């Protein structure tokens, strides 16, 4: 007979799966937008963790390589329901875009140029602007109250906007950590510590071990897993950086036309952009092979390293952030994360979404509605989808 404790745990795992599955269907706009959706859903509404813990997960995801938003979702799932919760969060958030990308690899030419589909996608990109803007305001109020932290956030945003390059986010975080090291510590408030992770060192060693072993495989399914695992392990900066790297790995097996379709689709579908690996894995499958299996192996490969590192590094972060001197570093990193989100709000989210005066009006009204009435994400999505359909009618 199932005990109350087991029943409660299964309920939490199920709640994690359902919540992330919904976001997997609706989270358009790329990694920064996903972080806004997570903040709105899991921190503000469901209150699964504090905002101080959330921003530390975001900072950690920017420091370790891998898919930033998926890593934060993985950590949230672990915090809520242990390892099964982490797996449930990853599978649910990734599944919708995985299915769409594999179908696109097989039948994508049928969907190109559909006016109503393009209208809905554009409207959901506008919603992403609203959600990320709300997250920026909320996190600014929490982590940029002191003038020094406000300056760190603004300088971080300005650096990323005016000098973008592959590792710019990592460089900004390193500089912010150096600034935080010299802050006066007595006036800093303690931050909520991140929960400890069981077998953290094993996860770190497993991540490194798989990376080393991957060089022994160069063909078949093992070669596909190895190629995509190395790509995921070497990417800092999220989906916009991994897309060209993944393209280079399979350029000899996938046509240039298919690469362009996959590149565009990864930025248009909801969920993590790393699911371009799903598209490329399906496209690279030999004649007669199971494309879903090839896509699944490629997807697991590109995500696995970053997810293992996220949990494996969390204990190290826990010990560092509990140190008095390191609190200044954590506070400065939190402010830098706010700057990173502000920069992402400008580019690529704002520059790719706001193409007319009507777009700006829709975003402004949506932001005011979210700010003062706090509607559910479901209601926001319905309204913006209707706007997209009406404007294309």
DRENVEX-349808 format. One record per residue (C-alpha): residue in one letter; x, y, z. Coordinates in pm, whole numbers, padded with zeros to 5 digits, always signed. Each point is the difference from the previous one (the first is absolute). Example, Ala and Ser with C-alpha at 12.3 -4.5 7.8 and 13.67 -1.06 7.14 Angstrom:
2
a+01230-00450+00780;s+00137+00344-00066;
END
This chain:
393
x+00000+00000+00000;x+00135+00341-00095;x+00097+00215+00298;x-00101+00364+00028;x+00364+00101-00045;x+00031-00189-00330;x-00335+00132-00117;x+00108+00356+00079;x+00329-00050-00187;x-00171-00140-00309;x-00240+00294+00009;x+00293+00245+00003;x+00171-00178-00290;x-00327+00005-00196;x-00045+00370+00075;x+00353+00071-00126;x-00066-00195-00320;x-00334+00167-00077;x+00129+00351+00076;x+00309-00036-00218;x-00194-00174-00279;x-00231+00301-00023;x+00298+00234-00018;x+00159-00230-00259;x-00300+00068-00224;x-00020+00374+00065;x+00348+00140+00082;x+00097+00182-00318;x+00287+00248-00024;x+00319-00186+00088;x+00195-00053+00326;x-00050+00346+00154;x-00374-00022-00059;x-00007-00344+00161;x+00163+00144+00312;x-00276+00261+00009;x-00267-00268-00027;x+00166-00206+00274;x+00019+00302+00228;x-00364+00083-00062;x-00128-00358+00043;x+00218-00169+00260;x+00128+00288+00214;x-00281+00257+00001;x-00306-00220-00041;x+00086-00348+00128;x+00276+00119+00240;x+00206-00317-00036;x+00314+00195+00091;x+00103+00350+00100;x+00105+00259-00255;x+00345+00009+00164;x+00041-00373-00068;x-00136+00036-00352;x+00246+00268-00102;x+00288-00213+00134;x-00112-00286-00225;x-00007+00244-00291;x+00351+00122+00083;x+00129-00358+00033;x-00156-00093-00335;x+00193+00285-00162;x+00330-00116+00148;x-00013-00370-00089;x-00032-00104-00365;x-00328-00131-00136;x-00362+00104-00065;x-00061+00280+00250;x-00379-00001+00034;x-00023-00381-00001;x+00265-00011+00272;x-00203+00239+00216;x-00314-00208-00062;x+00194-00317+00089;x+00114+00160+00328;x-00353+00118+00080;x-00134-00351-00061;x+00267-00148+00226;x-00076+00254+00271;x-00372-00081-00017;x+00005-00380-00034;x+00353-00138+00002;x+00164-00181-00292;x-00330-00124-00144;x-00127+00357+00012;x+00310+00122-00187;x-00046-00266-00269;x-00372+00078-00021;x+00075+00371-00046;x+00252-00066-00277;x-00212-00254-00188;x-00320+00206+00022;x+00161+00330-00101;x+00191-00159-00289;x-00263-00242-00133;x-00223+00242-00198;x+00286+00163-00190;x+00167-00340-00049;x-00312-00135-00173;x-00045+00315-00210;x+00364+00002-00111;x-00003-00366-00104;x-00323+00053-00195;x+00157+00305-00164;x+00297-00212-00104;x-00241-00234-00176;x-00278+00230-00126;x+00121+00356+00062;x-00047+00122-00355;x-00380-00037+00040;x-00012+00256+00285;x+00211+00276-00149;x-00173+00327-00083;x-00329-00064+00185;x-00132+00351+00078;x-00197-00090+00314;x+00281-00213+00142;x+00245+00287-00051;x-00246+00242+00163;x-00041-00213+00312;x+00377-00049+00033;x+00059+00376-00030;x-00268+00077+00261;x+00157-00248+00244;x+00336+00167-00054;x-00166+00326+00109;x-00125-00179+00311;x+00359-00107+00069;x+00101+00370+00000;x-00271+00071+00260;x+00102-00289+00226;x+00373+00075-00012;x-00060+00370+00064;x-00206-00089+00307;x+00277-00233+00123;x+00260+00276-00049;x-00204+00245+00209;x-00065-00255+00274;x+00360-00117+00024;x+00131+00357-00013;x-00207+00084+00308;x+00132-00306+00181;x+00370+00016-00087;x+00086+00354-00107;x-00112+00207+00299;x+00353+00110+00081;x+00164+00250-00236;x+00301-00227-00049;x-00222-00290-00111;x-00202+00225-00231;x+00326+00112-00164;x+00111-00363-00044;x-00332-00086-00167;x+00007+00300-00234;x+00365-00048-00094;x-00064-00370-00066;x-00293+00082-00227;x+00192+00271-00185;x+00300-00230-00054;x-00212-00279-00145;x-00195+00238-00226;x+00298+00189-00140;x+00265-00274+00001;x-00173-00333-00066;x+00221-00303-00064;x-00012-00374+00069;x+00112+00005+00365;x-00118+00350+00091;x-00243-00118+00271;x+00272-00205+00167;x+00246+00293-00012;x-00262+00233+00150;x-00063-00245+00286;x+00373-00038+00071;x+00044+00378+00016;x-00309+00031+00222;x+00144-00264+00235;x+00326+00197+00023;x-00195+00316+00085;x-00203-00184+00264;x+00315-00132+00164;x+00096+00354+00104;x-00344+00109+00123;x-00052+00084+00370;x-00149-00319+00139;x-00154+00120+00325;x-00291+00171-00173;x-00087-00289-00230;x-00300-00215+00080;x+00044-00377+00005;x-00146-00182-00297;x-00219-00308+00017;x+00239-00293-00050;x-00056-00245-00281;x-00099-00353+00110;x+00273-00262+00008;x+00003-00268-00270;x+00068-00365+00077;x+00288-00162-00191;x+00107+00340-00137;x+00363-00108-00043;x-00109-00315-00183;x-00201+00213-00243;x+00301+00225-00064;x+00230-00296-00063;x-00263-00165-00223;x-00027+00316-00209;x+00377+00024-00050;x+00034-00376-00055;x-00262-00006-00275;x+00175+00293-00169;x+00331-00189-00008;x-00162-00324-00115;x-00187+00181-00278;x+00322+00036-00202;x+00008-00380-00043;x-00318-00001-00215;x-00028+00143-00351;x-00276-00191-00183;x-00350-00136+00046;x-00220+00088+00295;x+00304+00010+00229;x+00161+00259-00226;x-00318+00209-00005;x-00020-00002+00380;x+00372+00083+00027;x-00017+00291-00246;x-00302+00161+00165;x+00127-00065+00353;x+00324+00185-00077;x-00198+00286-00155;x-00216+00036+00313;x+00304-00022+00228;x+00187+00278-00180;x-00276+00259-00041;x-00024+00307+00220;x-00276+00249-00068;x-00298-00220-00075;x-00192-00089-00313;x+00112+00287-00224;x+00358-00122+00032;x-00065-00374-00040;x-00192+00031-00329;x+00302+00071-00226;x+00214-00252+00192;x-00256-00278-00050;x-00028+00091-00367;x+00375-00044-00040;x-00012-00349+00156;x-00248-00136-00256;x+00077+00214-00306;x+00130-00308-00185;x-00321-00199+00066;x-00275+00265-00026;x-00072+00220-00302;x+00045+00377+00026;x-00374+00051-00067;x-00091-00225+00293;x+00254+00177+00223;x-00166+00335-00074;x-00348-00140+00075;x+00126-00145+00329;x+00179+00321+00094;x-00315+00208-00057;x-00230-00254+00166;x+00212-00020+00316;x-00059+00371+00053;x-00372-00017-00079;x-00125-00304+00194;x-00074+00013+00374;x+00232-00161+00250;x+00379-00032+00000;x+00196+00099-00310;x+00236-00293+00058;x-00269-00220-00159;x+00155+00094-00333;x+00197-00314+00086;x-00327-00192-00037;x-00046+00139-00351;x+00359-00070-00099;x-00001-00349+00150;x-00314-00088-00197;x+00143+00157-00317;x+00328-00190+00036;x-00168-00341+00044;x+00098-00246-00277;x-00261-00122-00246;x-00230-00249+00173;x+00117+00087+00352;x-00237+00100+00280;x+00011+00382-00013;x-00159+00033+00345;x+00278-00211+00153;x+00271+00203-00173;x-00168+00325+00105;x-00034-00125+00360;x+00369-00099+00023;x+00110+00337-00140;x-00231+00187+00240;x+00118-00195+00305;x+00360+00058-00103;x-00023+00378-00035;x-00188+00048+00330;x+00161-00257+00228;x+00331+00170+00080;x-00158+00331+00099;x-00262-00167+00221;x+00260-00212+00181;x+00223+00303+00053;x-00289+00211+00130;x-00076-00239+00286;x+00362-00099+00052;x+00114+00361+00043;x-00287+00096+00230;x+00171-00129+00316;x+00314+00199-00082;x-00215+00309-00045;x-00176-00078+00330;x+00328-00003+00192;x+00132+00314-00168;x-00318+00203+00050;x-00012-00085+00372;x+00342+00159+00048;x-00017+00360+00128;x+00244+00137-00256;x-00169-00188-00283;x-00334+00166+00071;x+00128+00314-00165;x+00088-00206-00306;x-00346-00161-00004;x-00170+00339+00034;x+00204+00139-00288;x-00070-00307-00213;x-00372+00038+00067;x+00015+00359-00121;x+00194-00107-00309;x-00272-00257-00076;x-00254+00284+00004;x+00223+00183-00250;x+00020-00312-00218;x-00381-00020-00009;x-00028+00372-00083;x+00244-00046-00287;x-00192-00305-00126;x-00323+00198+00022;x+00152+00249-00244;x+00169-00260-00221;x-00097-00251-00123;x-00351+00007+00151;x-00095+00363-00064;x+00181+00052-00329;x-00149-00317-00153;x-00355+00058+00129;x-00075+00373-00008;x-00023+00080-00370;x-00287+00254-00003;x-00174+00260+00212;x-00287-00244+00058;x+00246-00249+00148;x+00123+00262+00247;x-00359+00089+00095;x-00091-00367+00056;x+00307-00055+00218;x-00063+00317+00203;x-00364-00092+00066;x+00095-00359+00080;x+00268+00116+00245;x-00243+00234+00179;x-00260-00278+00019;x+00253-00248+00142;x+00146+00256+00238;x-00321+00116+00164;x-00253-00283-00052;x+00234-00303+00014;x-00200-00223-00239;x+00103-00364-00042;x+00246-00097-00272;x-00284-00201-00159;x-00216+00312-00034;x+00291+00202-00142;x+00070-00268-00259;x-00364-00018-00113;x-00021+00379-00044;x+00326+00027-00193;x-00087-00297-00224;x-00331+00167-00084;x+00187+00323-00077;x+00230-00191-00235;x-00290-00165-00181;x-00202+00323-00034;x+00297+00195-00135;x+00061-00264-00269;x-00367-00037-00095;
END
